[in-house]
């Protein structure tokens, strides 16, 4: 049971391989038990280092696992907040990019087809111009979309397997 002097209870020192995975397992168990409830803040990295007797990098790797699983989110100036198993909601630009990516993968937007205009996407997703442009930029970096000055954005003609672009013969 946690005390004022030891906010997360006492732990045995961790040893062996993949200590960061052991840290993730122990913290995950505490989250699931309700010791760290949804909306609660985990102890600081320094406190976790002392608790588990490991270096900060090891603690960070363990926490990264839990963030990848959607159990935690890092909030600036607050720390790591427990989400309680719910995945963090994606940013709006990620939603737009995912929707367009799905249209391309399904074939609704065939190679060479024009993407909806920025204005259409803004209306459809009730998003700012910058948010829409960020989504389109992600797809351009992935090689799924190409921009043509004065014409718009189009699904790339030359895509390799899985929607990834080929490394040769790329045309804009």
TAQUINOR-V197865 format. One record per helix or strand of 3 or more residues. SS is the DSSP state (hx for helix, st for strand). FROM is the first residue (numbers start at 0). TO is the last residue. Records with the same first field share a line. If there is no record, write none. Layout:
SS = FROM-TO ; FROM-TO
//
This chain:
hx = 18-32 ; 44-51 ; 55-67 ; 91-105 ; 117-124 ; 128-140 ; 160-162
st = 71-74 ; 78-81 ; 144-147 ; 151-154
//
